[in-house]
């Protein structure tokens, strides 16, 4: 498909109960999405956004699920001025969309690509199943020195989903490193500006958590540029709020599957200096174990592929459910990702090397 000023096909991210459609562009343009005859503009309080290379519109899940297609509308800027701005003719691209099926959901999990896309995409292609949902679970970039490094996220999303499938995306610890890290919220889905949130997608409910960095805030590596402890304390309050509104969250009518998605499997305590936040993470683990009771936790971070069951040697703080650590980067030699099938029984977990 000719993309005009688009760099990549759009990514249809899931956050909350909505889709957030993101698009990377080559040059200044206005961006909108049309679904079922309604147009959703990327705007800032009524002002069409053009001074950006990343666009986002939020659309109702129900509208896109029903239409099963959307149209991207781009208007390249000729001249933006106070009076009589000029735009080139519209560029329109239609994309099919496949909502999450009610049964037999195939989720492909990718993390820790550290800026390399090819083998990760190949591992998804070799999983042998029709993918219904893509999870990009942190450290997709190696660092956030420049906003162009975020393109790896969009390249993988394009090559796996072609703009036609929902994507869940979380932040990893390497994403916090570099002068562009503070701009990442413009390039990834958030709810109320936060990287931690819940989401609902068909009969699937998921909790997306963000552990921030993996060493103490005052570690010399960070040079005073990190304040993750305060961030995690805010996240603790959020988790308590989720439990308080359980009937509209994980215990809501129609929820058949409960997942936790976080880059760092925080119930495992590492050796110093990676042994941070044990009381706080123990409190998170207790809320998951005693209240939310998910069926699966998807994680990366350790550059390995395995499943940890509650009570295993990997379980330090008390897992609430099995943890699938599902990403093994091997540089030029390949990449192993994780496919999860949700059906009527226990999740089926398989690993695929590309």
N, C-alpha and C positions, 0 to 999 in steps of 0.2 A: 504494500500500500504506500503510495506517495504521501510523505508526511508534511510537506510544506515547511513551515518554520518549526515544526516539532522536532526535537532531537530524538525522542523515543515515543513509542506508543504510551498512552496514558496508563497510570497505575490506579486501580480502583481499590483504595484502602478501606478497611472497616474500622470504625471507632464509634463507641457508643451504640446507638441504634440507627446510624446513618452511614452512607458511603461518602468518602472524601476522595474526589477524583483529582489527581495531581498530574501536571504535565510540565516537562522541561522543554524550553524553547530556545531557538538559536538567536533570536533578535526580538526587539520590542514589539509587542502585539497585545491586543485585547483577546480575552479567552472566555468562552462560554460553552455550556453543554446543554443540548436539547434532548428532552426525554418526553415522549408522549405528547408532543405539541407545546410543552412548557420549556421556557428558556431560563437557565440558571447562570447568572453572570458572576465572574470573579470581580468583585468590587470592594472598595474600602469606604463604607458608610455612604454609598451612593455614587462614589467616584470610580469609574472603570480603571482597573489596575493595568498599567502597561510598563512601568519602570521596574520590571522584575524579569528574571529568567526562570522563575518557578511559579506556576499558577495552581490554584486550588479552588474547587467549588464543592460545596456540600449538598448532597441530594438525598431525598428520602429513600430508604431501602425499598419500601413497598412500590414506589414508582418505577425504579429501575428493574426490580424483580419481575414486575408485571409486564413491562415493555420489552424486556430481554434484548434491548439494544439502546444505544445512545449515539448522538452526533456531536462531535467536537467542532466548534465554530471558532476560527481564528481570524482576526482582522489585523494584518501587519500595519504598524504605525508609519505613516509618511511624515507627519509633522504633528507634534503634540504642543499645543499652545493655549493661551487663555481663551481665545476666541477662534472658532472655526477650525478645530483640529481636523486633520485629514488622515484617512485610513485607506489602505489598498482594498480591493474587493475581497470578500470573505473567502476563506479556505475552509471547506467542509469535509469532514471525514467521518464515516459511519463505522461503528464498532458493534459487533454482536456481544451479548453478555449472557452468561450462564449462571443463574442463581444456585445456591447450595442445594443439593438434592436432600430429600427428606430421609433417605436411607442409604447406607453404604457410602459414607463420605470419605473420600481419599484426600488426606492433607499431606503436602510435601513441605518438609522443614529444612531450611538452609540457614546456617550461621557461620561466623568465623571465616568468611572468604577473604578478608583482609585485602580488599581491592581487586581481587581476581575473580572473574566471572565464568570463564569458559567451562572449566571442569564441573563447577557447581550446577550450571545449566544442563550439562551433559548427564550428570547423575540423576537429575529430575526426569530427563527424557528416557533414561534407561530403567526407570522404576517399574515399567510394565503395566502401569495402571493409568486410567484417565484421572488426571489431577483435578480436584474440585476447589481446592483452597491452597494458596501458597502462604507459608509463614517464613518471614525473614527476621531472624531472631538475634540481631545485634552483631557488631563487629563485621558487618558487611564491608565497611571501609577499614583501612588500616589505621588511619588517623584523620582528623578533621582540620588539616592545615589549610585547605582551600575548598570552597563550595563545589568546585568541579569534581572533587573526590566523591561526593555524594552520588555522582552519576552511576556508580556501580550498582546502587540500589535500583535505579530505574532501568539499567541494562538487564539485570537479572529478571526483574518483574516483567519487562517486555518479552524477553526470550522464552520465559516459562508460560506467561499468561496471555501475551499479545493483546493486553487491554480487555480481555474477555472474561476474566475470573477475579473473584475477590482476593485481596491480599491483606494479611495482618503483619504489621511491622513494629518491632521493638528496638530499643536502644541498647547497645553494649558498652562495655567499659572503654574500649579503644575509641569509641565515638566521642568521648568527652575530651580527647587529647588534641590540642591544636587551636589556633586562633579563630577558626571558623566554627568551633564547637558550639558557641553561643548562638549561631545562626541555624543550627540543625532543626530547631522547632519550626522553621519556615519550610523545611523540606520533608518532614515526616508527619504522619497523622498525630494529632493530639486531641484531647478533650479538655476544654477550658485552659489550653496552653500547657497541659501536663502530659508527660510521656507514660504515665500510669493511668489506667482506666479499665472499665469493663466494656464488653461489647456483646451484642446479641446478633446472631446470624442464623435465621431459620430456627431449628431446634437446638442450636449450639450456643452455649453461654461461655464466655472466656474472660479471665482476669489477666490483664497484661501488667506486669510489674517491672520496675526499673531499679536495679540495685546500685546504679552509679558506678563509681570506681571500686577496685578490688583491694586497695591498701588504705591505711589511715590517711585522713585528709592532710596531715602535716608531713607526709612522706616526701623525701627530697625530690622524687621524680616529678612532683606536681608543682613545686615552686610557689605554693600559695594560691594556685589557680582553681582549687577544688574546695567545695563546701558540701560534700555529700551527706554528712551526718545529719545536718538540719533538713536536707532534702528527704532523707529516709524517715525522719520523725514526722514530717508532713504526710508521707506515704502511710505511716502507721495509722494516723488519724483517718485517712481515706479508707483503709481496710476496715477499720471499726465502723465507719459509716456504711460501707457495703454490707456488712453483717447486720447492721441495724435495719436496713431496708431489704432484707433477704427476699421478701415476698414479691418484690418488683425486680429482683436480680436473679440469683441462682435458683431460687425456689419459685420463680414465676411460672404460670401455666405454660405448658408446651416445651419447657426446657427438658431435653433428653440427655444432653451431654454437658459436662462441666470440665473445662480445661484451665490450666495455669500456663502462661507463656512468660518466660523470663530468661534473659541471656545467662544469668548466673544461677546455678542450682544452689541456693543459699543455705539449704539445710546441711550441706557438707562444709565442715570447717577445715580450712587448709592450714598449712604450717605458716608461722610468722614470715613475712608481714601480712599474709593473706587470711589471718584469723580474726578479722574485724567483726564488730557489731554482734557478738554472740547473743547477748540478752535481747537485742532488738529482733534479730532474725529468729530467735526461739519464740518470741511473741508472734511473729508472722506465721511461723510453722504451726503454732497452737491454734490460731484462727483458721488456718486451712484445714487442719486435722479435725478440730472439734465442731466447726461451724459450716464451712463452705463444702468440705468433703468432695474435692474434685476427683475425677477418674484418672487423670493423667496430667503430668507436669512436663512440658517441653522446654529443653534447655540446650545451651551450647557451652562455650567458654573453655572447656577442658581439651578441645581438639582431639576428642575420642568419640567413639560410638558404642554405647552400651545402655542397658536398662538397669537401674537401681531399684530394687524392691524395698519397701519399708522394713527396717531392721537390718539391712545389709551393712557391710563394713563402710560403705559410702555414706550411710545415713547417720549423721552426728546429732542433729537437733530434732529428729522425729518427723519423717516424711508423712504426708497425708495420703500419698498414693504412689504408684510407680513413677519414676522420673526417667524419661527417655532423653539421654544426652546424645544428641543426634547431629554432629558435624565434625568431620575429620579432614582438615585441609592438609594436602601433601605437596604443595607447591606445583611444580611442573608434572609431577607424577600422577596427580589426580585429586579428587575430592569425594568424600563419602557423605551423603545426606540421608535423611530419614523419612520414610513414608509411614503414615499412621492411617489405618482404616477404622472408622467408627461405625459399628453396626449394632446388632442387638445384644452382643455380649461384651467381653473384655476387648479393649482396643488391640488391633493387630499391628505390630511394630516390625518393620523391616528396614534394613540399611542397604544403600545402593551406591556403588562406586562408579564414578564417571571420569 
